[in-house]
Amino acid sequence: MNESPKKKKITCMEDVRSLPKKEQTKYEIAEELGILDKVFQSGWRSLSAKESGRIGGIIRSRNARMAASQDTGKSSGSTSMSSDRQKE
């Protein structure tokens, strides 16, 4: 009765694959940390602040790493100019 009819309960990795990429990443990290079963059984609210923080920190660092790798691929001209200025 409390659950919205739109929300489907995620109980396995097959269900996770149907989610948007951003949500899939959370589940993948939970799996890496060994807490995925806890999430499946009791939901995200059952995690401690430490566990939630670790997931958030890993997501942030992965996003920053991805953004940095995309920036180096796009702006090769501006990067070389700024590094030339640093040499002077």
C-alpha positions as a printed Julia matrix, in Angstrom:
88×3 Matrix{Float64}:
  0.0    0.0     0.0
  2.91   2.39    0.72
  4.74   1.6    -2.52
  3.92   3.55   -5.64
  2.57   1.36   -8.44
  5.26   2.77  -10.77
  8.15   1.47   -8.67
  9.17  -2.1    -9.24
 11.07  -3.77   -6.43
 14.63  -4.53   -7.49
 15.58  -7.99   -6.27
 18.36  -9.15   -8.61
 20.93  -7.92  -11.11
 18.56  -8.7   -14.01
 16.19  -6.06  -12.59
 19.1   -3.64  -12.25
 19.89  -3.88  -15.97
 16.5   -2.31  -16.76
 17.38   0.82  -14.75
 19.03   3.99  -16.09
 22.85   3.86  -16.22
 23.2    6.18  -13.22
 21.12   3.85  -11.05
 22.96   0.78  -12.35
 26.22   2.34  -11.18
 24.95   2.54   -7.59
 24.08  -1.14   -7.59
 27.42  -2.08   -9.18
 29.31  -0.19   -6.48
 27.18  -1.78   -3.75
 28.14  -5.15   -5.23
 31.83  -4.21   -5.21
 31.56  -3.21   -1.54
 29.8   -6.45   -0.65
 26.54  -4.83    0.47
 24.32  -5.59   -2.53
 22.43  -8.39   -0.76
 21.61  -5.97    2.05
 20.25  -3.48   -0.49
 18.14  -6.16   -2.21
 16.74  -7.42    1.09
 16.18  -4.2     3.02
 16.57  -1.34    0.55
 18.9    1.66    0.42
 17.54   3.03    3.7
 19.04   0.1     5.57
 22.59   1.24    4.8
 24.65   3.03    7.4
 25.87   6.56    6.8
 29.35   5.16    6.27
 28.16   2.72    3.59
 26.09   5.38    1.82
 28.99   7.8     1.98
 31.37   5.29    0.46
 29.0    4.7    -2.44
 28.56   8.45   -2.96
 32.29   9.06   -2.79
 33.04   6.36   -5.34
 30.35   7.7    -7.69
 31.8   11.21   -7.37
 35.34  10.06   -8.08
 34.23   7.99  -11.09
 32.26  10.93  -12.48
 35.24  13.24  -12.01
 37.54  10.73  -13.68
 35.14  10.38  -16.63
 34.8   14.15  -16.98
 38.57  14.57  -16.92
 39.09  11.92  -19.59
 36.43  13.53  -21.79
 37.98  16.97  -21.33
 41.43  15.77  -22.4
 39.95  14.27  -25.54
 37.98  17.41  -26.5
 40.27  20.31  -25.72
 43.74  19.23  -26.77
 44.55  22.7   -28.19
 43.66  24.66  -25.09
 45.49  22.2   -22.84
 48.75  22.55  -24.74
 48.54  26.36  -24.63
 48.08  26.41  -20.89
 50.96  23.96  -20.35
 53.18  26.16  -22.59
 52.39  29.15  -20.42
 53.34  27.23  -17.29
 56.77  26.44  -18.77
 57.61  30.11  -19.29
